[in-house]
């Protein structure tokens, strides 16, 4: 599987992460996705494209924070519109999961023959 391909639900995973952590910067988001997801189908450019897209839709907001040492970082947090989008993603994923479960059940029966 091509790991540089953006997952259909990259935005959903980023929104979920931001809801859990309140705020994060891009590299943190990618690191968490790579560490936490069983099959991370995203890379750095995909995360930043998704963040830009979600910022354009007002699902996330950003602010630059300059630490005492090191380069400034752009921190992202979820907005009320982002929480509504997260809820919509949850409904979509639930429906897809039901279809995937159907597929796997029927496929499993075929493989037992």
C-alpha positions in Angstrom: 0.0 0.0 0.0 1.3 3.5 -0.9 2.0 5.3 2.4 2.3 8.7 0.8 -1.4 8.5 -0.3 -3.8 10.6 1.8 -6.5 8.6 3.5 -10.1 9.5 2.8 -10.5 10.2 6.5 -7.2 12.1 7.2 -9.3 15.1 8.2 -11.4 13.0 10.6 -8.3 11.7 12.4 -6.8 15.1 12.6 -10.0 16.6 14.0 -10.2 13.7 16.5 -6.6 14.3 17.6 -7.2 18.0 18.1 -10.4 17.4 20.0 -8.5 15.1 22.4 -5.4 17.3 22.8 -6.9 20.8 22.5 -4.1 22.0 20.2 -1.1 20.7 18.3 1.3 21.8 15.6 1.7 20.0 12.3 4.7 17.8 13.2 3.0 16.7 16.4 -0.1 15.8 14.5 1.8 13.6 12.0 3.8 12.0 14.8 0.6 11.1 16.7 -1.1 9.7 13.6 2.0 7.6 12.8 2.2 6.3 16.4 -1.5 5.8 17.1 -3.1 4.6 13.9 -2.8 0.9 13.1 -2.3 1.8 9.4 -1.3 5.4 8.9 -1.9 6.4 5.3 -0.6 9.9 5.4 2.6 11.9 5.2 3.7 15.4 6.1 2.5 17.1 2.9 -0.9 15.4 3.3 -1.2 16.6 6.9 -0.4 20.2 6.0 -2.8 20.1 3.0 -5.5 18.8 5.2 -4.8 21.4 7.9 -5.0 24.2 5.3 -8.2 22.8 3.8 -9.8 22.6 7.2 -8.6 26.1 8.1 -10.2 27.4 4.9 -13.5 25.7 6.0 -13.1 27.2 9.5 -12.9 23.7 11.0 -9.6 24.5 12.7 -8.0 27.8 13.7 -4.3 28.5 14.0 -1.9 30.8 15.8 1.8 31.2 15.6 3.6 30.7 18.9 7.2 31.6 19.3 9.0 29.7 22.1 11.8 31.2 24.1 14.2 29.1 22.0 13.7 27.6 18.6 11.6 28.5 15.6 7.9 29.7 15.9 5.3 27.0 15.3 1.8 27.2 13.9 -0.5 25.6 16.4 -4.0 24.3 15.4 -7.1 23.9 17.4 -10.6 22.6 16.6 -13.5 25.0 16.2 -17.2 24.5 16.8 -17.6 24.0 13.0 -14.8 21.4 13.2 -16.7 19.6 16.0 -19.7 19.4 13.7 -17.6 18.0 10.9 -16.1 15.5 13.4 -19.6 14.3 14.3 -20.4 14.0 10.6 -17.2 11.9 10.0 -18.2 9.7 12.9 -21.6 8.9 11.3 -19.9 8.3 7.9 -17.3 6.0 9.4 -19.9 4.1 11.4 -21.8 3.4 8.1 -18.7 2.4 6.3 -17.7 0.1 9.1 -21.1 -1.7 8.9 -20.5 -2.3 5.2 -16.9 -3.5 5.8 -18.1 -5.9 8.5 -20.7 -7.2 6.0 -18.0 -7.7 3.4 -15.6 -9.4 5.7 -18.3 -11.7 7.1 -19.3 -12.8 3.6 -15.7 -13.0 2.3 -14.8 -15.2 5.3 -17.6 -17.6 4.5 -16.4 -17.9 0.9 -12.9 -18.6 2.0 -14.1 -21.4 4.3 -15.6 -23.3 1.3 
